[in-house]
Amino acid sequence: MDKKTISTLLLGMFSMLCFAQSPSMTFSAFETQHVRVQTPGLFDGINKFVIHLDSIPSSDYCFPLPGGKVISPYGGKRHHAGTDIKTRANDTVRAVFSGVVRMAKPYSGYGNVVVIRHPNGLESVYSHNSKNLVKSGDKVRAGQALGLAGRTGRATTEHVHFEFRVNGQAFNSNLIINYDDNTLHHGDLVCSKSGNGVTIKRK
């Protein structure tokens, strides 16, 4: 059995763990209280895994803020950890992929934040919500309402601060989402363990 097959099988096992038949998933107290959290078991026995973007069906993807426009991209001089998407107050913030809500609470400068753990190894973050509509342990499907857009925390206008993370590390969501038309990119995303961090590249 080659390394690619083993990696795929291990990630599949992790996916099944995330979507067990129980109606909810139990997280540790630390996982429900903090945005930056390592995902237990994600790199057990492997040092990289691949997310095949082309294999994600359209029914399992939703732009996090339909109708919204990017007003502040990832990175830049401010080392911005996410992508800010502008909207009107109380527009509906939606799950980008299916998953399980790990965290849903007020959190420092994020304000009201929701973090979803996805079975493909990613986590997504949605913050500054005026109101969260889900709680930790809830299973959600792509497109499901998570909250209402707002300006809680450190925000000067109504928007959603959106992030993707792998094992707690934020990376440029433009590696997955094409913000020109708000669709998924094609190809593969390779997530490799690198010291204490993770390197994420499109192949």
C-alpha positions as CSV (number, residue, x, y, z in Angstrom):
1,M,0.0,0.0,0.0
2,D,1.6,3.3,-1.1
3,K,1.8,6.5,1.1
4,K,-0.9,8.3,-0.9
5,T,-3.4,5.4,-0.2
6,I,-2.5,5.3,3.5
7,S,-2.9,9.0,3.8
8,T,-6.3,8.9,2.1
9,L,-7.4,6.0,4.4
10,L,-6.3,7.7,7.5
11,L,-8.0,11.0,6.6
12,G,-11.1,8.9,5.8
13,M,-11.0,7.5,9.3
14,F,-10.7,11.0,10.7
15,S,-13.7,12.0,8.6
16,M,-15.8,9.1,9.9
17,L,-14.8,10.1,13.5
18,C,-16.0,13.7,12.8
19,F,-19.3,12.4,11.4
20,A,-20.1,9.6,13.8
21,Q,-23.7,8.5,14.0
22,S,-24.2,10.3,17.3
23,P,-26.2,13.6,17.0
24,S,-23.4,15.7,18.4
25,M,-19.6,15.6,19.0
26,T,-18.0,16.1,22.3
27,F,-15.1,18.5,22.5
28,S,-12.7,19.3,25.3
29,A,-13.2,22.5,27.4
30,F,-10.2,24.0,25.7
31,E,-11.6,23.2,22.2
32,T,-14.9,25.0,23.0
33,Q,-13.2,28.1,24.4
34,H,-10.4,28.9,21.9
35,V,-10.1,29.6,18.2
36,R,-6.5,28.3,17.7
37,V,-6.7,24.6,18.6
38,Q,-4.9,21.6,17.2
39,T,-7.1,18.9,15.8
40,P,-6.7,15.6,17.7
41,G,-5.5,12.8,15.5
42,L,-5.2,14.8,12.3
43,F,-1.6,14.0,11.7
44,D,-1.4,10.7,13.5
45,G,0.8,8.3,11.5
46,I,1.1,10.8,8.6
47,N,3.0,14.0,7.9
48,K,0.7,15.3,5.1
49,F,-2.8,14.9,3.6
50,V,-4.4,16.1,0.4
51,I,-7.8,17.8,0.0
52,H,-9.1,17.1,-3.5
53,L,-11.1,20.2,-4.2
54,D,-12.5,18.8,-7.4
55,S,-14.1,15.9,-5.5
56,I,-16.2,18.3,-3.3
57,P,-19.7,18.3,-4.7
58,S,-21.5,21.6,-5.3
59,S,-24.0,20.6,-2.7
60,D,-21.3,20.5,0.0
61,Y,-20.1,24.1,-0.6
62,C,-21.6,27.5,0.1
63,F,-19.9,30.9,0.0
64,P,-20.0,32.0,3.7
65,L,-21.8,35.2,3.0
66,P,-23.9,35.0,-0.2
67,G,-24.0,38.4,-1.9
68,G,-21.1,39.7,0.1
69,K,-17.9,41.3,-1.3
70,V,-14.3,41.1,0.0
71,I,-13.2,44.4,1.7
72,S,-10.0,43.2,3.3
73,P,-8.0,40.1,2.0
74,Y,-5.8,37.8,3.9
75,G,-2.3,38.9,4.9
76,G,-1.0,42.4,4.0
77,K,0.7,44.9,6.3
78,R,-1.7,44.0,9.1
79,H,-0.9,40.3,8.8
80,H,-4.6,39.8,8.6
81,A,-5.4,36.1,9.6
82,G,-8.6,36.0,7.5
83,T,-10.7,37.5,4.8
84,D,-13.3,40.2,5.6
85,I,-16.5,40.0,3.6
86,K,-18.8,43.0,3.6
87,T,-22.5,42.8,3.9
88,R,-25.5,44.5,5.5
89,A,-26.2,44.2,9.2
90,N,-27.9,40.9,10.1
91,D,-27.4,39.2,6.8
92,T,-27.2,35.4,7.2
93,V,-23.7,33.8,7.7
94,R,-23.6,30.3,6.3
95,A,-21.4,27.2,6.7
96,V,-18.9,26.9,3.9
97,F,-18.8,23.0,4.2
98,S,-20.6,20.5,6.3
99,G,-19.1,19.8,9.7
100,V,-19.5,20.0,13.4
101,V,-19.6,23.2,15.4
102,R,-16.6,23.2,17.8
103,M,-17.0,26.6,19.3
104,A,-19.7,29.2,19.3
105,K,-19.3,32.1,21.8
106,P,-18.0,35.6,22.3
107,Y,-14.2,35.6,22.0
108,S,-12.0,38.6,22.5
109,G,-11.5,40.7,19.3
110,Y,-13.4,38.1,17.3
111,G,-16.7,39.1,19.0
112,N,-19.4,36.4,18.5
113,V,-17.5,33.6,16.7
114,V,-18.4,30.2,15.3
115,V,-15.7,27.6,14.5
116,I,-16.6,24.5,12.5
117,R,-14.5,21.3,12.3
118,H,-14.9,19.7,8.8
119,P,-14.3,16.0,8.0
120,N,-11.8,17.0,5.3
121,G,-9.3,18.2,7.9
122,L,-10.1,21.9,7.7
123,E,-11.7,24.2,10.3
124,S,-13.6,27.4,9.3
125,V,-14.1,30.5,11.4
126,Y,-16.9,33.1,11.2
127,S,-16.6,36.1,13.4
128,H,-18.1,39.6,14.4
129,N,-21.6,38.0,14.3
130,S,-24.4,40.1,15.8
131,K,-25.8,36.8,16.9
132,N,-24.8,33.1,16.8
133,L,-27.5,30.6,15.8
134,V,-25.7,27.4,16.6
135,K,-23.9,25.9,19.6
136,S,-20.9,23.6,20.2
137,G,-21.6,20.0,19.1
138,D,-24.2,20.9,16.5
139,K,-23.9,19.1,13.1
140,V,-24.3,21.6,10.3
141,R,-24.6,21.2,6.5
142,A,-23.0,23.4,3.9
143,G,-25.2,26.5,3.5
144,Q,-26.8,26.2,6.9
145,A,-27.3,29.4,8.8
146,L,-24.7,29.9,11.6
147,G,-25.3,33.4,12.7
148,L,-26.2,37.0,11.7
149,A,-23.5,39.3,10.3
150,G,-22.5,42.2,12.7
151,R,-19.7,44.2,14.2
152,T,-19.1,42.6,17.6
153,G,-15.5,42.5,18.9
154,R,-12.9,44.6,17.1
155,A,-14.9,45.6,14.0
156,T,-15.7,49.0,12.6
157,T,-18.4,47.9,10.1
158,E,-20.8,45.0,9.6
159,H,-19.0,42.1,8.0
160,V,-17.9,38.5,8.5
161,H,-14.2,37.8,9.3
162,F,-13.7,34.4,7.6
163,E,-10.8,32.1,8.1
164,F,-9.7,28.6,7.2
165,R,-7.4,26.8,9.6
166,V,-5.5,23.5,9.6
167,N,-4.5,22.1,13.0
168,G,-5.1,25.6,14.5
169,Q,-3.0,27.4,11.9
170,A,-4.7,30.1,9.8
171,F,-3.9,30.2,6.1
172,N,-5.0,32.1,3.0
173,S,-8.6,31.1,2.2
174,N,-7.9,32.2,-1.4
175,L,-6.1,28.8,-1.8
176,I,-9.6,27.2,-1.7
177,I,-12.1,29.9,-2.7
178,N,-11.8,32.0,-5.9
179,Y,-13.1,35.3,-4.6
180,D,-13.5,36.6,-8.2
181,D,-16.7,34.5,-8.5
182,N,-17.0,33.0,-5.0
183,T,-16.5,29.4,-6.3
184,L,-14.1,26.7,-5.3
185,H,-10.7,26.5,-7.0
186,H,-9.8,23.3,-8.9
187,G,-7.0,20.9,-8.1
188,D,-5.6,19.6,-4.8
189,L,-4.6,21.3,-1.6
190,V,-1.6,19.7,0.2
191,C,-1.4,20.1,3.9
192,S,2.0,19.1,5.3
193,K,3.3,19.1,8.9
194,S,6.3,21.4,9.1
195,G,8.0,21.5,12.5
196,N,5.4,22.8,14.9
197,G,3.3,24.3,12.1
198,V,1.6,23.3,8.9
199,T,2.4,24.2,5.3
200,I,-0.6,24.5,2.9
201,K,0.0,24.6,-0.8
202,R,-2.1,24.2,-3.9
203,K,-0.9,21.5,-6.3
